[in-house]
């Protein structure tokens, strides 16, 4: 099997998938936009944002096949990351290369005040100049058993292979839309096929010892 490893832009031959030597490694969402291997040890206030389905986050790159105005692949995320409805969590500059090869998932402890909503997670590579480019993303549609109450949500970001180079930073975006790649959730709980009106949802993402939101990266140890 041939595997293309981004970051170093090399083809590599492998005999198995997934790689047994890859180690699932947690990077925790933390206060003030930090992303750290260490989990929170004390209470941290949740991050909040408002998701308006009438003003969704527009698709910016990714594994997609849409009209020409929506380009696929890794694109600069600067404009998207300035939006108030996109949470951003970033590591310190890496001191050594970190290879991530395999299935990526995000575990989000989150709450919405509505009966239904979406959670979108996106993994990005931030270079030495501060330019953030998307690597992988995913979405999960949920119905809130108890609106406003934190629930564990697992977002599948599918698989990737990339080396985050020393000096780069690993970043995670969390939001509630990626339109038109994925249909907007109108936050009403009504059937998607017939719903015609939307409502604004007030969202919370938790990161404390009881609710350790995180991204799980299959890290390949250096030889």
ChimeraX attribute file (.defattr): number of C-alpha atoms within 10 A of each C-alpha:
attribute: neighborCount
match mode: 1-to-1
recipient: residues
	/A:1	8
	/A:2	10
	/A:3	14
	/A:4	15
	/A:5	17
	/A:6	17
	/A:7	15
	/A:8	12
	/A:9	10
	/A:10	12
	/A:11	11
	/A:12	10
	/A:13	10
	/A:14	11
	/A:15	8
	/A:16	8
	/A:17	10
	/A:18	13
	/A:19	15
	/A:20	10
	/A:21	11
	/A:22	17
	/A:23	16
	/A:24	18
	/A:25	16
	/A:26	22
	/A:27	25
	/A:28	26
	/A:29	32
	/A:30	26
	/A:31	17
	/A:32	12
	/A:33	16
	/A:34	16
	/A:35	24
	/A:36	18
	/A:37	14
	/A:38	11
	/A:39	19
	/A:40	19
	/A:41	11
	/A:42	10
	/A:43	13
	/A:44	15
	/A:45	14
	/A:46	17
	/A:47	17
	/A:48	18
	/A:49	18
	/A:50	16
	/A:51	26
	/A:52	20
	/A:53	21
	/A:54	13
	/A:55	12
	/A:56	18
	/A:57	21
	/A:58	14
	/A:59	19
	/A:60	23
	/A:61	20
	/A:62	20
	/A:63	14
	/A:64	13
	/A:65	11
	/A:66	12
	/A:67	8
	/A:68	7
	/A:69	8
	/A:70	16
	/A:71	16
	/A:72	16
	/A:73	14
	/A:74	17
	/A:75	16
	/A:76	16
	/A:77	18
	/A:78	12
	/A:79	8
	/A:80	15
	/A:81	16
	/A:82	11
	/A:83	13
	/A:84	13
	/A:85	22
	/A:86	20
	/A:87	19
	/A:88	22
	/A:89	21
	/A:90	22
	/A:91	20
	/A:92	13
	/A:93	15
	/A:94	14
	/A:95	11
	/A:96	12
	/A:97	15
	/A:98	20
	/A:99	22
	/A:100	24
	/A:101	26
	/A:102	22
	/A:103	19
	/A:104	24
	/A:105	25
	/A:106	27
	/A:107	20
	/A:108	25
	/A:109	22
	/A:110	23
	/A:111	25
	/A:112	28
	/A:113	17
	/A:114	21
	/A:115	17
	/A:116	19
	/A:117	26
	/A:118	22
	/A:119	24
	/A:120	22
	/A:121	29
	/A:122	23
	/A:123	24
	/A:124	26
	/A:125	26
	/A:126	23
	/A:127	17
	/A:128	13
	/A:129	8
	/A:130	11
	/A:131	15
	/A:132	22
	/A:133	22
	/A:134	22
	/A:135	23
	/A:136	25
	/A:137	24
	/A:138	20
	/A:139	22
	/A:140	15
	/A:141	14
	/A:142	17
	/A:143	15
	/A:144	19
	/A:145	12
	/A:146	13
	/A:147	14
	/A:148	16
	/A:149	13
	/A:150	18
	/A:151	19
	/A:152	14
	/A:153	19
	/A:154	19
	/A:155	21
	/A:156	18
	/A:157	22
	/A:158	12
	/A:159	17
	/A:160	18
	/A:161	21
	/A:162	20
	/A:163	19
	/A:164	22
	/A:165	21
	/A:166	14
	/A:167	15
	/A:168	24
	/A:169	23
	/A:170	22
	/A:171	25
	/A:172	27
	/A:173	20
	/A:174	22
	/A:175	24
	/A:176	27
	/A:177	27
	/A:178	21
	/A:179	16
	/A:180	14
	/A:181	17
	/A:182	14
	/A:183	13
	/A:184	21
	/A:185	26
	/A:186	24
	/A:187	25
	/A:188	19
	/A:189	16
	/A:190	15
	/A:191	9
	/A:192	12
	/A:193	6
	/A:194	7
	/A:195	13
	/A:196	10
	/A:197	11
	/A:198	16
	/A:199	14
	/A:200	16
	/A:201	22
	/A:202	18
	/A:203	22
	/A:204	20
	/A:205	24
	/A:206	26
	/A:207	26
	/A:208	20
	/A:209	13
	/A:210	12
	/A:211	21
	/A:212	22
	/A:213	26
	/A:214	25
	/A:215	26
	/A:216	18
	/A:217	23
	/A:218	24
	/A:219	22
	/A:220	20
	/A:221	12
	/A:222	8
	/A:223	3
